[in-house]
Amino acid sequence: MTRDDTIYKLLPAALWQKAVDAGQLDGAPVDLQDGFIHFSTATQLRETADKHFAGQADLILLAVDARALGSELRWEPSRGGALFPHLYGPLPLAAVLDARPVETLQDGRHVFPETVR
């Protein structure tokens, strides 16, 4: 797999549990509002966490196989013109490579696994 074959989604643990129970992730409220599920690459993840999840605890980090999402995954310009992965449809759980809790430090920053580079 190349670097962009794995994309990432941060979400509250309760929302992840709801997705597991339903068999798919329809998205967080912001995703539903925007009409697509927001993802980040490994290099975008830290900035996404700092901007949208600072200080939030009880988060899950999903590592997702971008190749498994087909044509519903589109790379579109966002922050600063960088291309971000957006999924126009539900996320099938079969595409999730890993789901793990994210540690939140006292200063509000998050600790990501070493595999996210």
Rosetta silent file (secondary structure, phi, psi, omega in degrees, C-alpha in Angstrom):
SEQUENCE: MTRDDTIYKLLPAALWQKAVDAGQLDGAPVDLQDGFIHFSTATQLRETADKHFAGQADLILLAVDARALGSELRWEPSRGGALFPHLYGPLPLAAVLDARPVETLQDGRHVFPETVR
SCORE:     score description
SCORE:     0.000 S_00000001
   1 L     0.000  141.317  174.731    0.000    0.000    0.000 S_00000001
   2 L   -87.849  173.372 -176.036    1.148    3.492   -0.709 S_00000001
   3 H   -55.217  -44.408 -177.503    0.864    6.328    1.745 S_00000001
   4 H   -86.817    3.692  173.532   -2.503    7.581    0.452 S_00000001
   5 H   -73.698  -21.267  175.989   -3.981    4.075    0.256 S_00000001
   6 E  -111.503  123.755  176.843   -4.702    4.443    3.971 S_00000001
   7 E  -118.198  165.369 -170.081   -6.866    7.367    5.050 S_00000001
   8 E  -129.241  147.604  176.841   -7.987    8.312    8.553 S_00000001
   9 E  -135.283  124.279  172.077  -11.156    9.328   10.348 S_00000001
  10 E   -95.902  136.473  177.705  -11.362   10.669   13.904 S_00000001
  11 E  -157.947  156.736  177.834  -14.702   10.282   15.613 S_00000001
  12 E   -61.837  144.775 -178.850  -16.228    9.990   19.068 S_00000001
  13 H   -57.221  -37.247 -179.554  -16.215    6.455   20.476 S_00000001
  14 H   -63.447  -37.417  178.359  -20.021    6.528   20.866 S_00000001
  15 H   -69.616  -37.205  176.516  -20.425    7.254   17.146 S_00000001
  16 H   -64.005  -43.162  178.766  -18.061    4.404   16.281 S_00000001
  17 H   -61.582  -39.745  177.356  -20.083    2.028   18.472 S_00000001
  18 H   -61.623  -41.259  178.857  -23.260    3.147   16.706 S_00000001
  19 H   -65.181  -42.468  178.529  -21.597    2.421   13.343 S_00000001
  20 H   -60.254  -44.370  179.665  -20.493   -1.039   14.504 S_00000001
  21 H   -63.575  -35.542 -177.917  -24.051   -1.786   15.613 S_00000001
  22 H   -85.259  -19.228 -178.121  -25.449   -0.544   12.267 S_00000001
  23 L    87.185    3.754  175.960  -22.804   -2.245   10.105 S_00000001
  24 E  -164.444  159.232  176.210  -21.700    1.016    8.463 S_00000001
  25 E  -105.361  118.238  177.562  -20.700    4.572    9.303 S_00000001
  26 L   -86.143  -17.348  176.562  -23.015    7.213    7.872 S_00000001
  27 L   121.374  164.076  174.812  -20.850   10.012    9.263 S_00000001
  28 L   -79.237  168.439  178.898  -20.613   12.527   12.056 S_00000001
  29 H   -51.686  -41.548  179.303  -23.034   15.487   12.169 S_00000001
  30 H   -64.754  -35.236  177.969  -20.607   17.654   10.146 S_00000001
  31 H   -65.775  -46.277  179.725  -20.350   14.898    7.521 S_00000001
  32 H   -61.993  -38.629  178.556  -24.120   14.615    7.233 S_00000001
  33 H   -65.087  -42.036 -176.026  -24.372   18.402    6.951 S_00000001
  34 H   -83.363  -15.585  178.077  -21.711   18.592    4.215 S_00000001
  35 L    88.624   10.178  176.625  -23.003   15.573    2.259 S_00000001
  36 L  -157.986  160.683  177.904  -19.831   13.482    2.511 S_00000001
  37 E   -90.823  124.635  179.287  -17.620   11.821    5.121 S_00000001
  38 E   -79.023  134.635  172.903  -14.454   13.799    5.825 S_00000001
  39 L  -129.128  169.516  174.757  -11.149   11.905    5.991 S_00000001
  40 E  -133.670  154.178  168.964   -7.508   12.943    6.327 S_00000001
  41 L   -81.694  173.520  178.410   -4.244   11.532    5.081 S_00000001
  42 H   -58.953  -39.597 -178.495   -1.524   10.721    7.602 S_00000001
  43 H   -74.324  -20.798  179.932    0.129   14.088    6.955 S_00000001
  44 H   -92.279  -15.807 -169.944   -3.170   15.960    7.400 S_00000001
  45 H   -61.311  -45.176 -178.153   -4.319   14.136   10.529 S_00000001
  46 H   -59.514  -47.122 -179.804   -2.507   16.219   13.161 S_00000001
  47 H   -64.612  -39.574  176.617   -3.863   19.514   11.792 S_00000001
  48 H   -61.027  -45.477  179.645   -7.373   18.041   11.536 S_00000001
  49 H   -62.103  -45.348 -178.799   -7.191   16.858   15.148 S_00000001
  50 H   -65.243  -37.632 -175.642   -5.892   20.218   16.374 S_00000001
  51 H   -79.193  -40.847 -170.744   -8.487   22.205   14.423 S_00000001
  52 H  -110.564  -13.821 -173.741  -11.611   20.093   14.961 S_00000001
  53 L  -131.603   12.616 -177.602  -10.978   17.872   18.003 S_00000001
  54 L   -54.222  128.916  177.277   -8.711   19.828   20.375 S_00000001
  55 L    79.779   -8.799  179.792   -9.378   18.823   23.961 S_00000001
  56 L   -79.502  132.303  176.870  -11.896   16.142   23.027 S_00000001
  57 L  -105.614  176.173  176.755  -11.407   12.820   24.744 S_00000001
  58 L    61.041   45.665  177.648  -12.892    9.402   24.042 S_00000001
  59 E  -103.126  153.955  174.553  -12.033    9.466   20.336 S_00000001
  60 E  -116.740  139.209  173.728  -11.452    6.570   17.982 S_00000001
  61 E  -106.296  120.947  175.245   -9.041    6.696   15.045 S_00000001
  62 E   -97.611  133.184  168.603  -10.088    4.672   12.029 S_00000001
  63 E  -103.773  125.384 -170.789   -7.519    3.594    9.461 S_00000001
  64 E  -124.418  137.902  176.324   -9.383    2.943    6.220 S_00000001
  65 E   -78.034  104.287 -177.449   -8.341    1.250    2.973 S_00000001
  66 H   -61.025  -32.943 -177.941   -9.019    3.982    0.420 S_00000001
  67 H   -64.787  -25.753 -178.083   -8.837    1.466   -2.434 S_00000001
  68 H   -78.520   -6.054 -174.156  -11.866   -0.370   -1.028 S_00000001
  69 H   -94.360  -10.900  174.954  -14.083    2.720   -1.362 S_00000001
  70 H    62.599 -149.769 -173.085  -14.199    2.863   -5.148 S_00000001
  71 H   -74.840   -9.301  177.122  -15.555    5.827   -7.063 S_00000001
  72 H   -75.010  -13.521  176.391  -17.467    7.207   -4.067 S_00000001
  73 E   -92.332  125.097  179.780  -14.116    8.425   -2.678 S_00000001
  74 E  -127.242  142.577  176.709  -13.049   11.723   -4.183 S_00000001
  75 E   -98.424  114.166 -172.995   -9.937   13.824   -3.547 S_00000001
  76 E  -129.125  148.603  179.461  -11.059   17.429   -3.322 S_00000001
  77 E   -65.302  140.128  177.051   -9.392   20.741   -2.417 S_00000001
  78 L  -143.875 -130.675 -177.207   -9.970   21.946    1.121 S_00000001
  79 H   -44.105  118.781  175.490   -7.757   23.641    3.735 S_00000001
  80 H    62.955   17.962 -179.720   -5.135   25.685    1.918 S_00000001
  81 H    83.269   -2.536  178.813   -5.980   23.997   -1.388 S_00000001
  82 L   -66.992  146.934  177.847   -4.696   20.600   -0.210 S_00000001
  83 E   -81.822  125.237  178.381   -6.538   17.574   -1.551 S_00000001
  84 E  -115.674  145.881  176.843   -8.558   15.794    1.125 S_00000001
  85 E   -79.687  129.076  178.857  -10.358   12.461    0.774 S_00000001
  86 E  -127.039  131.595 -179.811  -14.157   12.755    0.894 S_00000001
  87 E  -105.325  119.322  179.645  -16.503    9.760    0.767 S_00000001
  88 L   -95.622   76.681 -179.328  -19.865   10.324   -0.885 S_00000001
  89 L   151.862  175.060 -179.966  -21.758    7.491    0.746 S_00000001
  90 L   -70.814  153.766  176.313  -21.591    5.391    3.893 S_00000001
  91 E   -88.687  114.826  176.081  -18.327    3.858    5.040 S_00000001
  92 E   -72.537  135.513 -177.034  -18.562    0.061    4.895 S_00000001
  93 H   -63.311  -23.192  178.011  -16.937   -1.463    7.966 S_00000001
  94 H   -63.217  -21.964  179.291  -15.125   -3.971    5.728 S_00000001
  95 H   -83.473  -10.078 -178.440  -12.935   -1.066    4.529 S_00000001
  96 E   -80.978  117.763 -179.882  -11.769   -0.286    8.084 S_00000001
  97 E   -82.290  -32.266 -175.977   -8.269   -1.670    8.606 S_00000001
  98 E  -160.234  144.576  174.793   -7.953   -0.641   12.244 S_00000001
  99 E  -137.650  119.167 -178.253   -9.956    1.175   14.909 S_00000001
 100 E  -143.123  149.950  177.989   -8.210    2.234   18.082 S_00000001
 101 E   -63.870  149.798  178.329   -8.692    4.683   20.934 S_00000001
 102 E  -111.005  128.490  176.899   -6.723    7.933   20.808 S_00000001
 103 E   -75.917  135.518  175.726   -5.056    9.220   23.938 S_00000001
 104 E  -109.156  122.101 -179.797   -5.809   12.848   24.796 S_00000001
 105 L   -76.557  165.701 -178.924   -3.068   14.664   26.679 S_00000001
 106 L   -60.269  -29.752  179.869   -3.744   17.157   29.459 S_00000001
 107 L   -84.568    4.360  176.356   -2.986   20.036   27.071 S_00000001
 108 L    93.919   -9.693  178.101   -5.701   18.795   24.679 S_00000001
 109 L   -77.411  161.483 -177.933   -3.397   17.317   22.034 S_00000001
 110 E  -113.361  148.448  179.099   -3.827   13.762   20.825 S_00000001
 111 E  -105.105  121.060 -179.562   -1.343   10.899   20.633 S_00000001
 112 L  -102.659  155.033  178.573   -1.516    8.870   17.412 S_00000001
 113 L   -61.103  153.820  178.945   -0.079    5.402   16.793 S_00000001
 114 L   -60.312  -25.092 -178.129    3.429    5.186   15.371 S_00000001
 115 L   -69.705  -15.904  177.338    1.961    3.636   12.218 S_00000001
 116 L   -89.835  108.238 -179.366    0.434    7.012   11.288 S_00000001
 117 L  -128.513    0.000    0.000    3.230    8.943    9.603 S_00000001
